[in-house]
Amino acid sequence: MTPEHGGRLELAVREYEIPRGAWIDLSTGISPLSWPVPTVPGRVWQRLPEEDGVLESAAAAYYSCEITALLPVPGSQYALQYAPSLLPVGRVAMPQRGYTEHRLAWAVAGHRVVEYTDWTTLQALVRAGEVDHVLLINPNNPSAEQVSRERLELLHQRLRSAGGFLVVDEAFADVRSEVSLAPLCPAPGLIVYRSLGKFFGLAGIRLGFLLAEAPLRQKLEAQMPPWSVSHPARWIGEAALSDRRWQLDQRARLVQASQAWLDLLQDAIPDLEFKATALFATGAGDWNYCDRLYRALARRAVLTRSFENIAGRGMLRFGLPPRARWQETACSIHEAVRECGCAIV
């Protein structure tokens, strides 16, 4: 199985024969407002990275966790790909809709995936002892569903008492820090993945963190090749994580922009039911309608992310457009909706 991802712009350029510069890429959920990277000093380019603890200290302060919980990795993708192999093989509860790399990683590690559709279903699985571990994406990508820290703490305690693990992907949690379990780390039976790609808009530096208790962190670190996290990534990451003024401004900008974006989408596409995070909005509805709308938007050089047909239902995820192209994007959406007509339910 090869999971699909957002951001495959070159593929869309070839398929729809539209020049790259004409596209508005809404397919990833990466902030269009990136942390302004300053000039990287020459010494950073000229020397191999050293683990001086500066990046880890900045990350511990930002995530409100113990520094001993942190392992920098080349993107949270690295952590989620290899961490399942460090856990006792068993049954893992996983959202029916979620970032598909999780499913692949757990299956490759020998675990049996047990799907859940919502929080109530997940609770029932855990209470009945039908799963050993839980993988939860908070906020969920793509459904935008969120679970409170209080609920997750209770879930973690129940799993831990039975010898299992709660694994939480918090790639989109920066704006909603109150839901994060990072401050509990390094707690036994808990793993948290964090990323600088989404909120900071720095996906290209490939920097993330595994937050876990020492034995797990040390096992993963021992498997990593030397210099897995580049010196420029460490330098940029430390600076971005330490820039509190920019972080406060970014949260305010994203909260305002995401609400305006959600309002626009709900008004423009009444046939889809929308939920949103600060970085993307996802519309759910009839799969055939979602597929038609995805293609109609692509013909207008607007790239969204379409998700698989499950029981006749589909999803379209819309990341935030650059502010300078909002009007253009809105016009394209309205045109595509008129072309598609009403959903057939």
C-alpha positions in Angstrom: 0.0 0.0 0.0 1.3 3.4 -1.0 -0.6 6.2 0.9 -1.6 9.3 -0.9 -0.7 12.7 0.4 -1.4 16.4 -0.2 1.1 18.6 -1.8 1.5 16.5 -5.0 1.4 19.6 -7.1 3.6 18.4 -9.9 1.3 15.5 -10.5 -1.6 17.9 -10.8 0.4 20.1 -13.2 0.9 17.2 -15.5 -2.7 15.7 -15.2 -4.5 19.0 -15.8 -1.9 20.6 -18.0 -2.0 23.9 -16.1 1.4 25.7 -15.4 2.7 25.4 -11.9 2.5 29.1 -11.1 -1.2 29.3 -11.8 -2.1 26.8 -9.0 -3.4 27.6 -5.5 -2.4 24.6 -3.4 -4.8 24.0 -0.6 -4.0 20.3 -0.3 -1.6 20.2 2.7 -2.8 22.1 5.7 0.6 23.8 6.0 0.3 27.4 7.1 0.7 29.9 4.2 2.2 32.3 6.8 5.7 30.9 7.6 8.1 31.8 10.3 10.5 34.3 8.6 13.8 32.3 8.4 16.8 34.7 8.7 20.1 34.2 6.9 21.6 31.0 8.2 25.2 31.6 9.3 28.0 30.1 7.3 29.3 28.0 10.2 25.9 26.2 10.3 26.4 25.1 6.7 30.0 24.2 7.1 29.9 22.0 10.2 28.1 18.8 11.0 25.3 19.1 13.6 26.2 18.5 17.2 23.8 17.7 20.0 24.5 20.7 22.2 21.1 20.7 23.8 20.1 24.1 22.5 17.3 22.9 20.3 16.1 20.5 22.9 15.9 23.3 25.5 13.9 25.5 23.2 11.6 22.6 22.4 11.1 21.7 26.0 10.1 25.3 26.8 7.7 25.5 23.8 6.0 22.1 24.5 6.0 22.6 28.3 7.6 19.2 28.8 10.7 17.7 30.4 13.8 18.0 28.2 14.5 14.3 28.9 11.3 13.4 26.9 12.5 14.9 23.6 14.1 13.3 20.6 14.5 15.6 17.5 13.7 13.6 14.4 13.8 14.4 10.6 10.1 15.2 10.5 7.4 13.7 12.7 6.9 11.2 9.8 10.1 9.5 10.9 8.9 9.0 14.5 5.5 7.7 13.5 7.0 5.4 11.0 9.4 3.6 13.4 7.9 4.1 16.9 5.3 1.3 16.5 8.0 -1.3 16.1 9.3 -0.4 19.6 6.0 -1.3 21.3 4.7 -4.8 22.3 2.8 -6.3 19.2 -0.9 -6.2 19.7 -4.2 -4.7 18.7 -4.2 -0.9 18.0 -7.3 1.2 17.8 -7.0 3.7 14.9 -9.4 6.3 13.4 -11.2 5.1 10.3 -10.3 8.4 8.7 -6.8 9.6 9.6 -3.3 10.2 8.3 -2.8 6.9 6.4 0.9 6.6 7.2 0.0 5.6 10.7 -2.0 2.6 9.5 0.9 1.5 7.3 3.5 1.9 10.0 1.6 -0.1 12.6 0.8 -2.9 10.1 4.4 -3.2 9.0 5.4 -3.5 12.7 3.0 -6.5 13.1 0.1 -4.9 14.9 -3.5 -5.6 14.1 -5.4 -2.4 13.3 -8.9 -2.1 14.8 -10.8 0.9 13.4 -13.0 3.3 15.4 -15.3 5.9 13.9 -15.7 8.3 16.8 -14.8 8.9 20.5 -17.7 6.8 21.8 -16.6 3.8 19.7 -13.0 4.2 20.9 -14.1 4.3 24.5 -16.1 1.1 24.1 -13.1 -0.7 22.5 -10.8 0.3 25.4 -13.3 -0.5 28.1 -14.0 -3.9 26.6 -10.3 -4.7 26.4 -10.5 -5.2 22.7 -7.4 -3.2 22.0 -3.9 -2.9 23.5 -2.9 0.4 22.2 -4.6 3.5 20.8 -3.4 5.8 18.0 -5.2 9.2 18.1 -4.7 12.2 15.9 -5.6 15.4 17.8 -6.8 17.5 16.1 -7.6 14.7 13.6 -6.4 15.0 10.0 -8.6 15.1 8.0 -11.8 15.2 10.0 -10.8 18.1 12.2 -12.3 16.4 15.3 -10.6 17.2 18.6 -10.5 15.5 22.0 -10.0 17.3 25.3 -6.9 16.8 27.4 -9.0 15.6 30.3 -10.5 12.8 28.2 -7.2 11.8 26.9 -5.6 11.7 30.3 -8.3 9.2 31.5 -7.8 7.1 28.4 -4.0 7.1 28.9 -4.5 5.9 32.5 -6.7 3.1 31.5 -4.4 1.9 28.8 -1.3 2.2 31.0 -2.9 0.2 33.8 -3.3 -2.6 31.2 0.2 -2.3 29.9 -0.7 -0.5 26.7 0.3 2.7 25.0 -1.5 5.9 24.0 0.1 7.4 20.9 -1.0 10.9 20.0 -0.1 12.7 16.7 -0.3 16.4 17.5 1.0 17.8 14.2 -1.9 20.4 14.2 -2.1 21.1 17.9 0.0 24.3 18.1 -2.9 26.7 18.1 -4.8 24.5 20.6 -2.1 23.9 23.2 -4.8 23.2 25.8 -5.5 19.8 24.2 -1.9 18.7 24.1 -0.5 15.9 26.2 3.1 17.1 25.7 3.2 18.5 29.2 2.7 15.0 30.6 5.8 13.7 28.9 7.8 11.6 29.7 5.0 9.6 31.2 5.0 5.8 30.9 2.7 4.5 28.3 2.5 7.8 26.4 4.0 8.8 23.0 3.4 12.2 21.4 4.5 13.3 17.9 5.1 17.0 17.2 6.1 18.8 14.0 7.4 22.2 12.9 5.9 21.8 9.5 2.3 22.9 9.9 2.0 25.8 12.4 5.4 27.3 11.6 5.1 26.7 7.9 8.5 25.0 7.8 7.7 21.6 6.2 10.8 21.8 4.1 13.3 21.6 6.9 12.0 18.2 8.0 12.1 18.7 11.7 9.8 17.1 14.3 10.0 15.5 17.8 9.2 12.3 19.5 8.1 12.8 23.1 8.3 9.6 25.1 9.8 8.0 28.2 13.6 7.4 28.2 13.7 3.7 27.2 11.6 4.3 24.0 13.4 7.5 23.1 16.7 5.8 23.5 15.7 2.8 21.4 14.6 5.0 18.5 17.7 7.2 18.8 19.9 4.2 18.6 18.3 3.2 15.3 18.8 6.6 13.7 21.7 7.2 11.3 24.3 9.8 12.4 23.3 13.5 11.7 19.7 12.6 10.8 18.6 16.1 11.7 20.7 18.6 9.7 22.6 21.5 11.3 20.4 24.1 9.4 17.2 22.4 10.7 18.5 22.4 14.3 19.5 26.1 14.0 16.2 27.2 12.4 14.2 25.0 14.7 15.7 26.5 17.9 15.2 30.1 16.6 11.6 29.4 15.6 10.7 27.6 18.8 12.1 30.5 20.9 10.3 33.3 19.0 7.4 33.8 21.4 6.2 37.1 19.9 5.9 35.6 16.5 4.1 32.5 17.9 1.5 34.7 19.7 0.9 36.7 16.5 0.7 33.6 14.4 -2.0 32.1 16.6 -4.0 35.2 16.4 -3.7 35.4 12.6 -4.6 31.8 12.1 -7.6 31.9 14.4 -9.0 34.9 12.6 -8.2 33.6 9.1 -9.5 30.1 9.8 -12.9 31.4 11.0 -13.2 33.6 7.9 -12.2 30.6 5.7 -14.7 28.3 7.4 -17.5 30.9 7.0 -16.6 31.3 3.3 -16.6 27.6 2.6 -19.9 26.9 4.5 -21.6 29.7 2.5 -20.1 28.6 -0.9 -20.5 24.8 -0.5 -23.8 24.1 1.3 -23.9 20.5 0.3 -20.9 19.6 2.5 -20.8 19.5 6.3 -17.7 21.4 7.5 -15.4 21.1 10.5 -12.2 23.1 10.9 -8.9 23.4 12.7 -6.8 26.6 12.6 -5.0 25.3 9.5 -7.6 23.6 7.4 -11.4 23.0 7.0 -12.8 19.7 5.8 -16.1 19.2 4.2 -17.9 15.8 4.4 -20.7 14.6 2.2 -21.7 12.4 -0.7 -18.6 10.9 -2.2 -19.6 11.3 -5.9 -20.2 15.0 -5.2 -16.9 15.4 -3.4 -15.1 13.7 -6.4 -16.8 16.0 -8.9 -16.1 19.1 -6.9 -12.4 18.1 -6.5 -12.0 17.7 -10.2 -13.9 20.9 -11.0 -11.7 22.8 -8.6 -8.6 21.3 -10.1 -9.6 22.4 -13.6 -9.6 25.9 -12.2 -6.1 25.3 -10.7 -7.3 24.9 -7.1 -5.7 21.8 -5.6 -7.6 20.3 -2.6 -7.2 16.9 -0.9 -9.8 14.3 -1.6 -10.3 11.3 0.6 -11.5 7.8 -0.1 -15.0 6.6 -0.4 -16.2 5.0 2.8 -19.8 3.8 2.7 -20.7 6.4 0.1 -19.2 9.3 2.0 -16.3 11.4 1.0 -14.2 14.3 2.3 -12.5 17.3 0.8 -9.8 19.1 2.8 -9.2 22.8 2.2 -6.0 24.4 3.6 -5.8 28.1 4.1 -5.0 30.0 0.9 -2.5 32.8 0.8 -4.3 36.0 1.9 -3.4 37.7 -1.4 -5.3 35.0 -3.4 -8.5 34.7 -1.2 -10.7 36.5 -3.7 -9.4 34.5 -6.6 -9.9 31.3 -4.7 -13.4 32.2 -3.6 -14.4 32.9 -7.2 -13.0 29.6 -8.4 -14.9 27.7 -5.6 -18.2 29.4 -6.5 -17.6 28.5 -10.2 -16.8 24.9 -9.4 -19.9 24.6 -7.2 -22.2 25.9 -9.9 -20.7 23.5 -12.4 -21.2 20.5 -10.1 -24.8 21.4 -9.2 -26.4 19.7 -6.1 -25.2 16.6 -4.4 -27.2 13.5 -5.0 -27.9 11.9 -1.6 
